């Protein structure tokens, strides 16, 4: 049986061992001996981690959508489309595991679009990209629509 002080030291020395000991205490119902301070910190960081991952994947998705729609180099289309598919799948998985991230995706879309726009504008200085986000996230359009099919008609 580990005390709260022992767990606090373990947290600093061996995070995985701290996690295992914390899970064991939770399963055993030894709530009075939990390292509550670090447990709160870790649970809080899990939500932040998922938001950071969603933001990162959205940034990559938007950058590749912009490249696919506005950079006229057909030899690159396949690679960009593969990246779009992969990022969409990863975002969908995140949203499936944590549906409460969906409002965050909608909320952060304009800001992340500006980040993506900055990235592709540096890479493709000769291309004129839209200053405002042309992608909507209504009805999961952003996660499913093949925008380039509309633009190639």
Secondary structure as UniProt FT lines:
FT   HELIX           4..13
FT   HELIX           15..28
FT   HELIX           31..33
FT   HELIX           36..70
FT   HELIX           74..76
FT   HELIX           77..97
FT   HELIX           99..101
FT   HELIX           102..123
FT   TURN            124..126
FT   HELIX           138..140
FT   HELIX           141..144
FT   HELIX           147..151
//
